[in-house]
Amino acid sequence: MTDTALLVIDAQESFRQRANWHEVDSPTYLKNQQALIDGALAKGWKIVRVLHGEPEGIFSLASGFVKPLSELTLDKPDLEFIKLRHSAFVGSPLEVFLIESGIRRLVISGIRTEQCCETTTRHGSDLGWQVDYVTEATHTMPLTDATGKTWTVEELKARTAAVLDGRFARVCTIAEALAGAPKAEAA
């Protein structure tokens, strides 16, 4: 039995329909996301696939785009659901599933780095889970803020890692996540 669950958040075709889909680094993200999925399967971790839904548009069920990205292979996740909020914990079966499965550690991956992945990380940490945030297995698109500054993908990932690491999560690589939680130092 494992005490770790991989969350694959919003890695769905809806994002490809957006004008700001960032194709420049999507092949790297897809390779990294699949490597993390494959590693989690090999370790026997629970895997949770979360999709995002909205009443209208490209994130609506009627659009046909609320389905996993075609390049990602994950035949049977242990839990799959559609969330309607940024955090995968809000209004979903996630918390009950994790508790009933004896999960103590979450490994976070998916789309968008600074939005649903970061929000779920903070929420999971606040609920008491140990969280590993695998930046290289997240993806996002450039974002323009209210001042007119456009944040690059690299800037958004660096900002997210900076605000999460040591506060809400251990920001780590795929290899570090697959190696397991760091051992507590002896006093």
C-alpha positions in Angstrom: 0.0 0.0 0.0 1.2 3.5 -0.9 0.8 6.7 1.0 1.4 8.9 -2.0 -0.9 10.2 -4.7 -0.1 11.9 -8.0 -2.5 14.6 -9.0 -2.7 15.4 -12.7 -4.6 18.6 -12.8 -6.4 20.0 -15.8 -4.1 18.4 -18.4 -6.9 18.6 -20.9 -7.6 19.5 -24.5 -9.6 22.7 -23.6 -6.3 24.6 -23.2 -5.3 23.9 -26.8 -8.3 25.8 -27.9 -7.1 29.0 -26.3 -5.3 31.7 -28.3 -2.6 31.8 -25.6 -1.8 28.0 -25.6 2.0 28.0 -25.3 3.2 25.5 -27.9 6.9 26.5 -27.4 7.3 24.4 -24.3 4.3 22.1 -24.5 6.4 19.2 -25.9 8.7 19.4 -22.9 5.7 19.6 -20.5 4.0 16.6 -22.2 7.2 14.5 -22.0 7.7 15.5 -18.3 4.1 14.9 -17.4 4.2 11.4 -18.9 7.5 10.6 -17.2 5.9 11.5 -13.9 2.8 9.4 -14.6 4.9 6.5 -15.7 7.1 6.8 -12.6 4.0 7.0 -10.3 2.6 3.9 -11.9 5.8 2.0 -11.4 5.9 3.1 -7.8 2.3 1.9 -7.3 1.1 5.4 -6.3 -2.6 6.3 -6.5 -3.2 8.6 -9.5 -5.9 11.2 -9.6 -6.9 12.8 -12.9 -8.7 16.1 -12.4 -10.4 17.9 -15.3 -11.8 21.4 -15.2 -15.4 22.2 -16.3 -17.3 25.4 -16.7 -21.0 26.0 -17.8 -20.0 27.4 -21.2 -17.2 27.7 -23.7 -14.2 25.4 -24.3 -14.3 24.1 -20.7 -17.9 23.0 -20.9 -18.7 19.3 -21.3 -20.7 20.2 -24.5 -17.5 21.5 -26.1 -16.0 18.0 -26.3 -12.6 19.4 -25.1 -12.9 18.4 -21.4 -10.8 15.3 -21.9 -7.2 14.4 -21.3 -4.5 15.8 -23.6 -4.2 13.2 -26.4 -0.5 12.7 -25.9 -0.8 11.6 -22.3 -1.3 7.9 -21.6 -3.1 7.0 -18.4 -5.7 4.3 -18.9 -7.2 4.0 -15.5 -6.6 6.6 -12.9 -7.6 5.6 -9.4 -10.0 8.6 -9.3 -11.1 10.9 -12.0 -13.5 13.8 -11.7 -14.4 17.2 -13.1 -13.9 20.2 -10.8 -15.7 23.5 -11.1 -13.3 25.6 -9.0 -9.5 26.3 -9.0 -8.7 24.0 -6.1 -9.3 20.3 -6.8 -10.5 20.0 -3.2 -13.6 22.3 -3.5 -16.8 20.4 -4.1 -15.1 17.2 -5.2 -14.5 13.7 -3.9 -10.8 14.3 -3.5 -10.4 14.8 0.2 -12.5 11.7 1.1 -10.7 9.6 -1.5 -7.3 10.6 -0.1 -8.3 10.0 3.5 -9.9 6.6 2.7 -6.8 5.6 0.7 -4.4 6.5 3.6 -2.6 9.1 1.5 -0.2 11.4 3.4 1.7 12.8 0.5 0.5 14.6 -2.7 2.6 15.1 -5.8 1.2 18.0 -7.9 1.4 18.3 -11.7 -0.7 19.7 -14.5 -2.0 22.9 -16.0 -1.8 25.9 -15.1 1.3 26.3 -13.0 0.2 29.5 -11.2 -3.5 28.8 -11.1 -5.2 25.4 -10.4 -1.9 23.6 -9.6 -0.7 26.3 -7.1 -4.2 26.7 -5.6 -4.6 22.9 -5.1 -1.1 22.8 -3.5 -1.9 25.6 -1.0 -5.2 24.0 -0.2 -3.8 20.5 0.3 -1.0 21.8 2.5 -3.6 23.8 4.6 -5.6 20.5 5.0 -2.5 18.8 6.4 -1.0 16.8 3.5 2.7 16.8 2.7 2.9 18.2 -0.8 5.6 17.9 -3.5 5.2 20.5 -6.3 6.8 19.3 -9.5 7.3 22.5 -11.5 8.8 20.7 -14.5 5.6 18.7 -14.8 3.4 21.8 -14.9 2.5 24.0 -17.8 1.2 27.5 -18.3 0.9 30.3 -20.8 2.1 33.9 -20.7 -0.1 36.2 -18.6 -0.6 39.9 -18.7 -1.3 41.6 -15.4 -3.3 44.8 -14.6 -0.2 47.0 -15.1 0.3 45.7 -18.7 3.3 43.6 -17.8 3.4 40.2 -19.6 4.8 37.5 -17.4 6.6 34.8 -19.4 6.1 31.1 -18.7 9.5 31.0 -17.1 8.7 33.9 -14.8 5.4 32.4 -13.8 7.0 29.1 -13.0 9.8 30.8 -11.0 7.3 33.0 -9.1 5.1 30.0 -8.2 8.1 27.9 -7.1 9.3 30.8 -4.9 6.0 31.3 -3.1 5.3 27.6 -2.6 8.7 26.2 -1.6 9.2 25.7 2.1 5.8 27.2 2.9 3.2 25.1 1.2 5.3 22.4 -0.6 8.6 21.0 -1.4 9.3 22.2 -4.9 11.2 19.4 -6.6 12.1 17.7 -9.8 10.5 14.6 -11.2 13.4 12.5 -10.0 13.2 14.0 -6.5 9.4 13.4 -6.3 9.8 9.8 -7.5 12.6 9.2 -4.9 10.1 9.9 -2.2 9.7 12.4 0.6 13.0 13.6 2.2 13.9 11.9 5.4 13.6 13.9 8.5 16.9 15.1 9.9 18.0 13.6 13.2 18.0 16.1 16.1 
